[in-house]
């Protein structure tokens, strides 16, 4: 928390569309990290088998809070040696009734959340094994702090609902499976039987609804695309179905299905849900065709705070536009292409978070993109540790918002700055459609390979420091100029980085813009040393140096004028705060000019409410000339949401007024 004046600039910008930026990905992270159990992690599943098919045929009893049924599984032996046993993952509070293979009973043990199955025969490499596990139990223990991936709940109006959310390790809480990211089933069937009160929703296509002699009803869903176990889901409620259509070609369309609680249907506007269609259009244009066109995309309303990207049917706690885009982007990044390990979860969450910025850029313009990135940079600057997750036993580590979501998104923003727009968007599309990774798995090294192939650049320095390293560069930039001849001047720039641990310093191309009386000159300096000097020529007397003016780099920096340089002509300046509107914090930049004299100025930076009452004093001290930034967090001052004004007042040592200006900001909670 920063509530003082600092002589550094965070790389963010400050313009927004009238639509406010939504922090629903933050809600998603907080929901996950706060509710999942973390003490039991079985990873990565039995490596001797390769899953080909799952069929879940389960009955859900809401009153008893129980699940029963059977799961049919097909495997191929993937080990080089023959096997006579295998293991599956199922929490020990669930009861295995029997296991069969080709109608023959098999023996097994079930303890410590693992079912060890004795196959009765040796199966050589490449052989096919079919098992059916019959089981029952009470999944989803829910004590207010954790849940086990399967929840019996009620809507705010008291009506019964059931939903699953198995990411990352909780599929085994409610059905036996191979719990591994790197082994997708080629297809799956999910049959859900329960009271006819419920509409039961799952992945893929609805191929049938059966009313059973015992008064129950079965919904039969079929997922024909490869799917990883944690994305298999169910959502059950008294739903109203709204169906729209995504016309992905002149002759073809795909249903977009929204399952909304009946009592809340009128509270969720059609306009909210209709944002899904333009999101499908934008993301399909950016990344290639929606990955599951033969089936559907849709939403199932659930009772948690954020969203979960279940394949073809996202579970949604609300329908804010940013959340709709975030979960839809996961259909490419997370569902179609799944990280091979949870260490690389940024390939899901960073990409989905950044997709919101790209969507805002397409729909609302560049300023909205900049504002969205500004918010992401605020969180990314607080990230601790490497984006590559070192501890996958802790949900707070895997789903750390600052690091996995925001810094992951900012890495993509910075990569765009390094390679340029044309290469960057080709990288995204090539990665999303690459035959080696489509409907399979990928790692950071795979994405790096695509980025290097498309851009023609060696990007090892970039990925090594930003994915596997920690922190961000902290620059001190000193500059000056000398008259060369006529109207030509040589600008000398020295870039010094504060020492970091890993990496010791950051290698990055850095843009520098020099403002002169005759116009601006923009140059790119490849900074690959901790202390490095550069020189270049400009036309006209230099007046101002803007370091990284397009704000491509997550960083802090101080800009100084060399003591031996000719005077730099500048003026007072109070910039518009950014982001604006904002939550939870914003930045106020201002400049005190250098006039060739060594002196401080008395600076007052205050906040006023709409009635003109003083609400907070941010700065009341002497400051030296230079660029200054204040990070303002209204929560530190107990201020409610609303419209505020910030006033900068600067006086000299004799108290004479030198500068007075005011800006307007909007704080949203």
C-alpha positions as CSV (number, residue, x, y, z in Angstrom):
1,X,0.0,0.0,0.0
2,X,1.5,3.3,-1.1
3,X,0.2,6.5,0.3
4,X,3.1,8.9,-0.1
5,X,4.7,10.8,-3.0
6,X,7.3,8.9,-4.9
7,X,9.6,10.2,-7.6
8,X,9.0,7.2,-9.9
9,X,6.5,6.5,-12.7
10,X,4.7,3.2,-13.1
11,X,4.2,2.4,-16.7
12,X,0.5,2.8,-17.2
13,X,-1.8,5.2,-19.0
14,X,-5.0,7.0,-18.2
15,X,-7.9,7.1,-20.5
16,X,-11.2,5.1,-20.3
17,X,-14.4,4.7,-22.2
18,X,-17.6,5.5,-20.3
19,X,-17.9,1.8,-19.6
20,X,-16.0,1.0,-16.4
21,X,-13.3,-1.7,-16.2
22,X,-14.5,-4.8,-14.4
23,X,-12.4,-6.7,-12.0
24,X,-14.3,-9.9,-12.3
25,X,-11.2,-12.0,-12.9
26,X,-10.1,-10.8,-9.4
27,X,-13.4,-12.2,-8.0
28,X,-12.7,-15.4,-9.8
29,X,-9.2,-15.8,-8.3
30,X,-10.4,-14.8,-4.8
31,X,-13.3,-17.3,-5.1
32,X,-11.0,-20.1,-6.1
33,X,-8.1,-19.4,-3.7
34,X,-10.4,-18.9,-0.8
35,X,-12.6,-22.0,-1.2
36,X,-10.6,-24.9,-2.6
37,X,-9.0,-27.5,-0.3
38,X,-5.2,-27.6,-0.6
39,X,-4.0,-30.3,1.7
40,X,-4.7,-33.2,-0.8
41,X,-2.9,-33.1,-4.1
42,X,-2.5,-36.2,-6.2
43,X,-0.7,-35.2,-9.3
44,X,-0.2,-36.1,-12.1
45,X,-2.2,-39.4,-12.2
46,X,-1.2,-42.8,-13.4
47,X,1.3,-42.3,-16.2
48,X,1.1,-45.9,-17.4
49,X,-2.3,-45.3,-19.0
50,X,-3.7,-42.8,-21.6
51,X,-7.4,-41.9,-21.2
52,X,-9.5,-42.3,-24.3
53,X,-13.1,-42.0,-23.1
54,X,-15.2,-41.3,-20.0
55,X,-18.9,-41.9,-19.5
56,X,-20.4,-40.5,-16.3
57,X,-23.8,-42.0,-15.5
58,X,-24.6,-40.5,-12.2
59,X,-27.7,-39.8,-10.0
60,X,-27.8,-36.7,-7.9
61,X,-30.0,-36.7,-4.8
62,X,-30.3,-33.1,-3.6
63,X,-32.2,-34.0,-0.3
64,X,-29.6,-36.5,0.7
65,X,-26.7,-34.4,-0.7
66,X,-25.4,-37.6,-2.4
67,X,-24.1,-38.9,-5.7
68,X,-24.3,-42.4,-7.0
69,X,-23.8,-44.2,-10.3
70,X,-21.0,-45.5,-12.5
71,X,-18.2,-44.2,-14.7
72,X,-17.1,-46.1,-17.7
73,X,-13.5,-45.5,-18.8
74,X,-11.4,-46.6,-21.7
75,X,-7.6,-46.4,-21.5
76,X,-4.7,-47.3,-23.7
77,X,-1.5,-48.7,-22.0
78,X,1.1,-46.0,-22.6
79,X,4.0,-47.5,-20.7
80,X,6.6,-49.5,-22.6
81,X,6.3,-52.4,-20.1
82,X,3.2,-54.5,-19.6
83,X,1.0,-53.6,-16.7
84,X,-1.3,-55.7,-14.5
85,X,-2.7,-52.9,-12.3
86,X,-3.4,-49.2,-12.5
87,X,-4.6,-46.5,-10.2
88,X,-7.4,-43.9,-10.4
89,X,-8.2,-40.9,-8.2
90,X,-11.3,-40.7,-6.0
91,X,-11.5,-39.2,-2.6
92,X,-11.7,-41.7,0.2
93,X,-15.0,-40.3,1.6
94,X,-16.7,-41.7,-1.6
95,X,-17.5,-45.4,-1.5
96,X,-16.5,-47.8,-4.4
97,X,-19.1,-50.5,-4.7
98,X,-17.5,-52.6,-7.4
99,X,-15.2,-52.4,-10.5
100,X,-15.7,-54.4,-13.6
101,X,-13.9,-55.0,-16.8
102,X,-15.8,-56.7,-19.6
103,X,-18.3,-57.7,-17.0
104,X,-15.7,-59.4,-14.8
105,X,-15.3,-58.2,-11.2
106,X,-11.9,-56.9,-10.4
107,X,-10.3,-56.6,-7.0
108,X,-9.1,-53.2,-5.7
109,X,-8.0,-51.1,-2.8
110,X,-9.2,-47.6,-2.0
111,X,-7.3,-45.5,0.4
112,X,-5.6,-42.1,0.6
113,X,-7.9,-40.9,-2.3
114,X,-6.4,-43.5,-4.6
115,X,-8.1,-46.6,-6.1
116,X,-5.6,-49.3,-7.0
117,X,-7.2,-51.7,-9.5
118,X,-5.8,-55.2,-10.0
119,X,-6.5,-55.9,-13.7
120,X,-6.2,-59.7,-13.4
121,X,-4.2,-59.9,-16.7
122,X,-1.1,-58.4,-18.2
123,X,-1.7,-55.6,-20.7
124,X,1.1,-54.8,-23.1
125,X,1.9,-51.4,-24.4
126,X,-0.8,-50.2,-26.8
127,X,-3.5,-52.5,-25.4
128,X,-7.0,-51.2,-24.6
129,X,-8.5,-51.4,-21.1
130,X,-12.1,-50.8,-20.3
131,X,-13.2,-50.3,-16.7
132,X,-16.5,-49.4,-15.1
133,X,-16.5,-48.1,-11.5
134,X,-19.7,-48.3,-9.5
135,X,-19.7,-45.9,-6.5
136,X,-21.7,-43.6,-4.2
137,X,-21.1,-41.0,-1.5
138,X,-21.4,-37.5,-0.3
139,X,-19.2,-35.2,-2.2
140,X,-18.4,-31.5,-1.7
141,X,-17.9,-31.0,2.0
142,X,-18.5,-27.3,2.5
143,X,-17.6,-25.6,5.7
144,X,-17.6,-22.0,4.5
145,X,-13.8,-21.9,3.8
146,X,-13.4,-24.9,1.5
147,X,-15.5,-26.9,-0.9
148,X,-14.6,-30.2,-2.6
149,X,-15.6,-29.4,-6.2
150,X,-19.3,-30.3,-5.9
151,X,-21.7,-28.1,-4.1
152,X,-25.4,-28.5,-3.0
153,X,-26.6,-24.9,-2.5
154,X,-29.6,-22.7,-2.8
155,X,-30.2,-19.5,-4.7
156,X,-30.7,-16.2,-2.8
157,X,-34.4,-16.9,-3.1
158,X,-34.0,-20.3,-1.4
159,X,-34.4,-22.6,-4.4
160,X,-32.2,-25.7,-4.8
161,X,-29.1,-25.7,-7.0
162,X,-26.2,-28.0,-7.6
163,X,-22.9,-27.2,-9.3
164,X,-19.4,-28.5,-9.8
165,X,-16.2,-26.6,-10.0
166,X,-13.3,-29.1,-10.1
167,X,-10.3,-26.9,-10.9
168,X,-7.6,-27.8,-10.1
169,X,-7.7,-31.1,-8.2
170,X,-11.3,-31.7,-7.3
171,X,-12.7,-33.9,-10.0
172,X,-11.9,-36.8,-7.8
173,X,-14.2,-35.3,-5.2
174,X,-17.3,-36.5,-7.1
175,X,-16.2,-39.0,-9.8
176,X,-13.4,-41.5,-10.3
177,X,-10.9,-40.4,-12.9
178,X,-7.3,-40.0,-13.9
179,X,-6.5,-36.6,-12.3
180,X,-4.0,-35.2,-14.7
181,X,-3.8,-32.0,-16.8
182,X,-1.7,-33.7,-19.5
183,X,-4.2,-36.5,-20.4
184,X,-7.3,-35.5,-22.1
185,X,-10.1,-37.9,-22.9
186,X,-10.9,-38.0,-26.7
187,X,-14.6,-37.6,-25.8
188,X,-17.0,-38.0,-22.9
189,X,-20.6,-38.6,-22.1
190,X,-22.2,-37.0,-19.0
191,X,-25.6,-38.5,-18.1
192,X,-27.2,-36.8,-15.1
193,X,-30.3,-38.2,-13.3
194,X,-32.2,-36.3,-10.7
195,X,-35.6,-34.9,-9.8
196,X,-37.5,-33.4,-12.7
197,X,-37.4,-30.1,-10.9
198,X,-33.8,-29.7,-12.2
199,X,-32.6,-28.8,-15.6
200,X,-29.1,-30.5,-15.6
201,X,-26.5,-28.8,-17.8
202,X,-23.1,-30.1,-18.9
203,X,-20.5,-30.1,-21.6
204,X,-21.1,-30.6,-25.3
205,X,-24.5,-31.3,-27.0
206,X,-27.7,-32.4,-25.3
207,X,-28.5,-35.6,-27.1
208,X,-31.6,-36.6,-25.1
209,X,-33.8,-36.2,-22.1
210,X,-35.4,-39.3,-20.6
211,X,-38.3,-39.4,-18.1
212,X,-37.7,-42.5,-16.0
213,X,-40.3,-45.0,-14.5
214,X,-39.2,-43.9,-10.9
215,X,-40.1,-40.3,-11.6
216,X,-36.6,-39.0,-12.2
217,X,-35.3,-37.4,-15.3
218,X,-32.0,-38.0,-17.1
219,X,-30.2,-35.3,-19.2
220,X,-27.7,-36.9,-21.6
221,X,-24.9,-34.7,-22.7
222,X,-22.1,-35.7,-25.2
223,X,-18.8,-33.9,-25.5
224,X,-17.2,-35.0,-28.8
225,X,-14.0,-32.9,-28.5
226,X,-11.0,-33.8,-26.3
227,X,-11.6,-32.7,-22.7
228,X,-9.5,-32.7,-19.6
229,X,-11.1,-34.1,-16.4
230,X,-11.4,-30.9,-14.4
231,X,-13.4,-29.2,-17.2
232,X,-16.2,-31.9,-17.0
233,X,-19.0,-30.2,-15.1
234,X,-22.6,-30.1,-14.2
235,X,-24.9,-27.3,-13.2
236,X,-28.4,-28.0,-12.0
237,X,-31.3,-25.7,-11.1
238,X,-34.7,-24.6,-12.2
239,X,-33.3,-22.9,-15.2
240,X,-34.9,-20.8,-17.9
241,X,-33.1,-21.3,-21.2
242,X,-32.4,-18.4,-23.5
243,X,-30.9,-19.4,-26.9
244,X,-29.1,-17.0,-29.2
245,X,-27.1,-17.9,-32.3
246,X,-23.5,-17.1,-33.4
247,X,-23.5,-16.8,-37.2
248,X,-19.9,-17.8,-37.8
249,X,-20.3,-18.0,-41.6
250,X,-23.0,-16.9,-44.1
251,X,-24.5,-20.4,-44.0
252,X,-23.7,-21.7,-40.5
253,X,-24.6,-20.8,-37.0
254,X,-24.0,-22.2,-33.5
255,X,-26.4,-22.1,-30.5
256,X,-25.4,-19.8,-27.6
257,X,-27.3,-21.1,-24.6
258,X,-27.8,-19.2,-21.4
259,X,-29.2,-21.1,-18.5
260,X,-30.6,-18.6,-15.9
261,X,-32.3,-19.2,-12.6
262,X,-36.0,-18.8,-13.2
263,X,-36.5,-16.4,-10.3
264,X,-33.6,-14.2,-11.5
265,X,-34.2,-14.3,-15.3
266,X,-36.0,-10.9,-15.4
267,X,-33.1,-9.3,-13.5
268,X,-30.5,-10.3,-16.0
269,X,-31.0,-8.2,-19.1
270,X,-30.9,-9.5,-22.6
271,X,-28.3,-6.8,-23.3
272,X,-26.0,-8.4,-20.7
273,X,-26.3,-11.8,-22.3
274,X,-26.1,-10.4,-25.8
275,X,-22.5,-9.3,-25.3
276,X,-21.6,-12.9,-25.8
277,X,-22.1,-12.7,-29.6
278,X,-19.8,-9.8,-30.2
279,X,-17.3,-11.4,-27.9
280,X,-17.4,-14.6,-30.0
281,X,-16.9,-12.5,-33.1
282,X,-13.9,-10.5,-31.8
283,X,-12.1,-13.5,-30.2
284,X,-12.7,-15.7,-33.3
285,X,-11.2,-13.0,-35.4
286,X,-8.2,-12.7,-33.1
287,X,-7.5,-16.4,-32.3
288,X,-9.2,-18.3,-35.1
289,X,-12.6,-20.1,-35.1
290,X,-14.3,-20.9,-31.8
291,X,-12.9,-24.3,-30.9
292,X,-16.2,-26.2,-30.4
293,X,-18.4,-25.0,-33.2
294,X,-20.0,-28.4,-33.7
295,X,-21.5,-28.1,-30.2
296,X,-22.3,-24.9,-28.4
297,X,-21.1,-22.1,-26.2
298,X,-23.1,-21.0,-23.2
299,X,-23.5,-20.0,-19.6
300,X,-25.0,-21.7,-16.6
301,X,-25.8,-19.5,-13.6
302,X,-24.2,-20.6,-10.4
303,X,-23.9,-19.2,-6.9
304,X,-20.2,-18.3,-6.7
305,X,-18.7,-14.9,-7.2
306,X,-16.8,-15.2,-10.5
307,X,-16.8,-17.6,-13.4
308,X,-15.3,-21.0,-14.4
309,X,-14.5,-21.9,-18.0
310,X,-16.1,-25.3,-18.3
311,X,-15.7,-26.5,-21.8
312,X,-18.6,-25.2,-24.0
313,X,-20.6,-24.1,-20.9
314,X,-19.0,-21.6,-18.5
315,X,-20.4,-21.5,-15.0
316,X,-21.2,-17.9,-14.1
317,X,-21.7,-16.1,-10.8
318,X,-22.5,-12.9,-12.7
319,X,-22.8,-11.6,-16.2
320,X,-20.5,-8.6,-16.4
321,X,-19.1,-8.0,-19.8
322,X,-15.5,-8.5,-18.7
323,X,-16.3,-11.8,-17.1
324,X,-18.1,-13.0,-20.2
325,X,-15.1,-12.2,-22.3
326,X,-12.6,-13.7,-19.8
327,X,-14.4,-17.1,-19.6
328,X,-15.0,-17.2,-23.3
329,X,-11.3,-16.6,-24.0
330,X,-10.6,-19.7,-21.9
331,X,-12.3,-21.8,-24.5
332,X,-9.2,-21.2,-26.6
333,X,-6.7,-20.9,-23.8
334,X,-7.3,-23.5,-21.1
335,X,-9.9,-25.7,-22.9
336,X,-8.7,-26.1,-26.5
337,X,-5.1,-25.7,-25.4
338,X,-4.5,-26.8,-21.9
339,X,-1.3,-26.3,-19.9
340,X,0.6,-29.5,-19.3
341,X,1.2,-28.6,-15.7
342,X,-0.3,-26.2,-13.2
343,X,3.1,-24.4,-13.1
344,X,2.1,-22.9,-16.5
345,X,-1.3,-21.8,-15.5
346,X,-0.5,-18.3,-16.8
347,X,-1.1,-19.8,-20.3
348,X,-4.8,-19.9,-19.2
349,X,-5.3,-17.0,-16.9
350,X,-2.9,-14.5,-18.3
351,X,-4.2,-15.1,-21.8
352,X,-7.9,-14.8,-20.7
353,X,-7.1,-11.6,-18.7
354,X,-5.3,-10.1,-21.6
355,X,-8.2,-11.0,-24.0
356,X,-10.4,-8.6,-22.0
357,X,-8.0,-5.8,-23.0
358,X,-8.0,-6.9,-26.6
359,X,-11.8,-7.1,-26.7
360,X,-12.0,-3.6,-25.1
361,X,-9.6,-2.3,-27.8
362,X,-11.8,-3.7,-30.6
363,X,-15.1,-2.6,-29.2
364,X,-14.3,0.6,-27.4
365,X,-11.0,1.8,-28.8
366,X,-7.3,2.1,-27.9
367,X,-7.9,4.2,-24.8
368,X,-10.0,1.4,-23.2
369,X,-7.2,-1.0,-24.0
370,X,-4.7,1.3,-22.3
371,X,-7.0,1.7,-19.3
372,X,-7.4,-2.1,-18.9
373,X,-3.7,-2.6,-19.1
374,X,-3.2,0.2,-16.6
375,X,-5.3,-1.7,-14.1
376,X,-3.5,-5.0,-14.8
377,X,-0.2,-3.2,-14.2
378,X,-1.3,-1.9,-10.9
379,X,-1.8,-5.5,-9.7
380,X,1.2,-6.9,-11.6
381,X,3.5,-4.5,-9.8
382,X,2.5,-6.1,-6.5
383,X,3.3,-9.7,-7.8
384,X,5.7,-11.8,-5.7
385,X,7.6,-14.7,-7.1
386,X,7.8,-16.0,-10.7
387,X,4.8,-16.4,-13.0
388,X,5.9,-20.0,-13.3
389,X,4.2,-21.4,-10.2
390,X,6.8,-23.0,-7.9
391,X,4.3,-24.4,-5.4
392,X,1.3,-26.2,-7.0
393,X,0.0,-27.6,-3.7
394,X,-1.3,-24.2,-2.7
395,X,-4.3,-22.7,-4.4
396,X,-3.3,-19.2,-3.3
397,X,-0.1,-19.8,-5.3
398,X,-1.6,-21.2,-8.4
399,X,-4.4,-18.6,-8.7
400,X,-2.5,-15.6,-7.3
401,X,-4.2,-12.8,-9.1
402,X,-1.3,-10.3,-9.1
403,X,1.0,-12.9,-10.6
404,X,-1.0,-15.4,-12.6
405,X,-3.7,-13.2,-14.0
406,X,-2.4,-9.6,-14.1
407,X,1.3,-10.1,-14.6
408,X,0.6,-12.9,-17.1
409,X,-1.6,-10.4,-19.1
410,X,1.1,-7.7,-18.8
411,X,3.7,-10.1,-20.2
412,X,1.6,-10.5,-23.3
413,X,1.2,-6.7,-23.5
414,X,5.0,-6.4,-23.3
415,X,5.6,-9.1,-25.9
416,X,3.3,-7.1,-28.2
417,X,5.6,-4.1,-27.7
418,X,8.7,-6.1,-28.4
419,X,7.6,-7.9,-31.6
420,X,5.1,-5.3,-33.0
421,X,1.4,-5.7,-33.7
422,X,1.6,-7.6,-36.9
423,X,3.9,-10.4,-35.5
424,X,2.1,-10.4,-32.2
425,X,-1.4,-11.1,-33.6
426,X,0.1,-13.7,-35.9
427,X,1.7,-15.3,-32.8
428,X,-1.6,-15.5,-31.0
429,X,-3.4,-17.0,-34.0
430,X,-0.6,-19.5,-34.8
431,X,-0.5,-20.7,-31.2
432,X,-4.2,-21.1,-30.9
433,X,-4.5,-23.1,-34.1
434,X,-1.2,-25.0,-34.1
435,X,-1.9,-28.7,-34.9
436,X,0.6,-29.8,-32.3
437,X,-1.2,-28.1,-29.4
438,X,-4.8,-27.8,-30.5
439,X,-7.1,-29.9,-28.3
440,X,-4.0,-31.0,-26.4
441,X,-1.4,-29.5,-24.1
442,X,1.3,-26.9,-24.2
443,X,4.0,-25.4,-22.0
444,X,5.6,-21.9,-21.9
445,X,8.4,-23.3,-24.0
446,X,5.9,-24.2,-26.7
447,X,4.4,-20.7,-26.8
448,X,7.9,-19.2,-26.9
449,X,8.8,-21.4,-29.8
450,X,5.8,-20.1,-31.8
451,X,6.6,-16.5,-30.8
452,X,10.2,-16.9,-32.1
453,X,9.1,-18.7,-35.3
454,X,6.6,-16.0,-36.2
455,X,8.6,-13.0,-35.2
456,X,12.0,-14.3,-36.3
457,X,13.4,-13.0,-33.0
458,X,15.4,-14.7,-30.3
459,X,13.1,-14.2,-27.3
460,X,14.8,-16.4,-24.8
461,X,15.8,-13.3,-22.7
462,X,12.2,-12.2,-22.6
463,X,10.6,-15.4,-21.4
464,X,13.5,-16.3,-19.1
465,X,13.2,-13.1,-17.1
466,X,9.4,-12.4,-17.3
467,X,8.1,-16.0,-16.8
468,X,10.8,-17.6,-14.7
469,X,12.3,-14.5,-13.1
470,X,10.9,-12.2,-10.5
471,X,9.9,-8.5,-10.0
472,X,10.4,-5.9,-12.8
473,X,13.0,-3.3,-13.8
474,X,13.6,-0.2,-11.7
475,X,15.3,2.4,-13.9
476,X,17.1,5.6,-13.3
477,X,17.5,7.5,-16.6
478,X,19.8,10.4,-16.9
479,X,20.0,12.4,-20.0
480,X,21.4,15.6,-21.5
481,X,22.3,17.0,-24.9
482,X,25.0,19.0,-26.8
483,X,24.7,21.2,-29.8
484,X,26.3,19.5,-32.8
485,X,25.8,21.8,-35.7
486,X,23.0,24.0,-37.1
487,X,19.8,22.6,-35.6
488,X,21.2,19.2,-34.9
489,X,21.7,18.1,-31.3
490,X,23.2,14.9,-29.8
491,X,21.2,13.4,-27.0
492,X,23.0,11.3,-24.5
493,X,21.0,8.9,-22.4
494,X,22.3,6.6,-19.6
495,X,20.0,3.9,-18.3
496,X,20.8,2.4,-14.9
497,X,18.9,-0.4,-13.3
498,X,18.6,-1.2,-9.6
499,X,20.1,-4.6,-9.0
500,X,17.5,-7.5,-9.0
501,X,18.0,-11.1,-7.8
502,X,16.6,-13.1,-10.7
503,X,17.4,-11.8,-13.2
504,X,20.2,-9.5,-12.0
505,X,18.8,-6.9,-14.5
506,X,16.2,-6.9,-17.3
507,X,17.0,-6.9,-21.0
508,X,14.4,-5.0,-22.9
509,X,14.0,-2.8,-26.0
510,X,13.0,0.6,-24.5
511,X,11.5,3.5,-26.5
512,X,12.6,7.0,-25.7
513,X,10.9,10.1,-27.1
514,X,12.6,13.4,-27.2
515,X,10.5,16.5,-27.6
516,X,12.1,19.4,-29.3
517,X,11.0,22.8,-30.6
518,X,10.8,21.2,-34.1
519,X,8.9,18.1,-33.2
520,X,9.3,14.7,-31.5
521,X,11.9,12.0,-32.2
522,X,11.2,8.4,-31.1
523,X,14.0,5.9,-30.9
524,X,14.2,2.4,-29.6
525,X,17.2,1.5,-27.4
526,X,18.1,-2.1,-26.7
527,X,19.0,-2.1,-23.0
528,X,20.9,-5.3,-22.2
529,X,23.3,-4.0,-19.4
530,X,22.7,-2.9,-15.9
531,X,24.3,0.4,-16.7
532,X,24.4,1.5,-20.3
533,X,24.8,4.7,-22.3
534,X,23.4,5.6,-25.7
535,X,23.7,8.6,-28.1
536,X,21.5,9.7,-31.0
537,X,20.8,12.9,-32.9
538,X,17.7,15.0,-33.0
539,X,16.6,18.1,-34.9
540,X,15.9,21.1,-32.6
541,X,16.7,22.0,-29.0
542,X,15.6,19.1,-26.8
543,X,13.0,20.1,-24.2
544,X,11.7,16.9,-22.7
545,X,12.6,13.2,-22.6
546,X,9.8,10.7,-22.2
547,X,11.1,7.3,-21.2
548,X,8.9,4.5,-22.6
549,X,6.2,6.9,-23.7
550,X,3.9,4.2,-25.1
551,X,4.0,2.4,-21.7
552,X,5.0,-1.0,-22.9
553,X,7.1,-2.1,-19.9
554,X,6.1,-2.9,-16.3
555,X,8.6,-0.8,-14.4
556,X,9.4,2.1,-12.3
557,X,11.7,4.9,-13.4
558,X,13.2,8.2,-12.5
559,X,14.3,10.7,-15.1
560,X,17.2,13.0,-14.3
561,X,19.1,15.7,-16.2
562,X,22.8,15.3,-16.4
563,X,24.5,18.0,-14.3
564,X,26.8,18.8,-17.2
565,X,24.0,19.2,-19.7
566,X,22.7,22.3,-21.2
567,X,19.5,23.5,-19.4
568,X,16.3,21.6,-20.2
569,X,13.3,23.9,-20.7
570,X,10.1,22.5,-19.1
571,X,6.9,23.7,-17.5
572,X,4.6,22.7,-14.7
573,X,2.2,19.9,-15.6
574,X,-0.6,18.1,-13.8
575,X,-1.7,15.0,-15.7
576,X,-5.1,13.3,-15.7
577,X,-5.1,10.6,-13.2
578,X,-5.0,7.1,-14.6
579,X,-6.8,4.8,-14.6
580,X,-10.0,6.8,-14.4
581,X,-12.6,5.7,-13.3
582,X,-10.7,3.5,-11.0
583,X,-10.8,0.9,-8.2
584,X,-8.9,0.3,-5.9
585,X,-6.2,2.8,-6.7
586,X,-5.1,5.4,-9.3
587,X,-2.0,7.4,-10.1
588,X,-1.6,11.2,-10.2
589,X,1.5,12.4,-12.2
590,X,2.8,15.9,-12.1
591,X,6.0,17.8,-13.1
592,X,7.9,20.5,-11.4
593,X,10.2,22.2,-13.9
594,X,13.9,22.7,-13.7
595,X,14.9,26.4,-14.2
596,X,18.6,26.2,-13.7
597,X,18.3,26.9,-9.9
598,X,18.8,24.4,-7.2
599,X,15.7,24.8,-5.0
600,X,12.7,23.0,-3.6
601,X,9.1,24.0,-4.0
602,X,6.3,23.8,-1.5
603,X,3.7,21.4,-2.9
604,X,0.2,20.7,-1.8
605,X,-1.8,17.9,-3.4
606,X,-5.3,17.6,-2.0
607,X,-8.6,15.8,-2.7
608,X,-12.0,17.5,-2.6
609,X,-15.5,16.1,-2.8
610,X,-18.2,17.5,-5.1
611,X,-19.2,20.0,-2.5
612,X,-15.7,21.5,-2.4
613,X,-14.9,20.0,1.0
614,X,-11.4,18.8,1.7
615,X,-11.4,15.0,1.7
616,X,-7.7,14.1,2.0
617,X,-4.3,15.7,2.0
618,X,-2.0,13.6,-0.2
619,X,1.1,15.8,-0.2
620,X,2.1,18.7,2.0
621,X,5.9,19.1,1.8
622,X,8.8,20.5,-0.2
623,X,9.7,18.7,-3.4
624,X,12.6,19.0,-5.8
625,X,12.0,19.6,-9.5
626,X,11.3,16.5,-11.6
627,X,8.6,14.0,-12.4
628,X,6.5,12.9,-9.5
629,X,3.8,10.3,-9.0
630,X,1.3,9.8,-6.2
631,X,-0.5,6.5,-5.9
632,X,-3.9,7.3,-4.4
633,X,-6.0,4.6,-2.6
634,X,-9.3,6.2,-1.4
635,X,-9.8,3.2,0.9
636,X,-6.8,4.4,3.0
637,X,-8.7,7.6,3.7
638,X,-12.1,5.9,4.3
639,X,-13.6,7.6,1.3
640,X,-16.8,6.2,-0.3
641,X,-17.2,5.8,-4.1
642,X,-18.0,9.0,-6.0
643,X,-16.7,11.9,-8.0
644,X,-13.7,13.7,-6.5
645,X,-11.3,16.6,-7.5
646,X,-7.6,16.6,-7.0
647,X,-5.8,20.0,-6.7
648,X,-2.1,20.7,-7.1
649,X,-0.8,23.9,-5.6
650,X,2.9,24.9,-5.9
651,X,4.6,27.9,-4.2
652,X,8.2,29.1,-4.1
653,X,10.2,29.8,-0.9
654,X,8.6,33.2,-0.6
655,X,5.1,31.5,-0.7
656,X,4.4,33.1,-4.1
657,X,1.9,31.0,-6.1
658,X,3.6,29.4,-9.1
659,X,1.0,26.8,-10.2
660,X,-2.5,25.8,-9.4
661,X,-4.5,23.2,-11.3
662,X,-7.4,20.8,-10.7
663,X,-8.4,17.4,-12.2
664,X,-11.5,15.3,-11.9
665,X,-11.6,11.6,-10.9
666,X,-14.2,8.9,-10.4
667,X,-13.8,6.3,-7.7
668,X,-16.0,3.2,-8.2
669,X,-16.5,0.4,-5.7
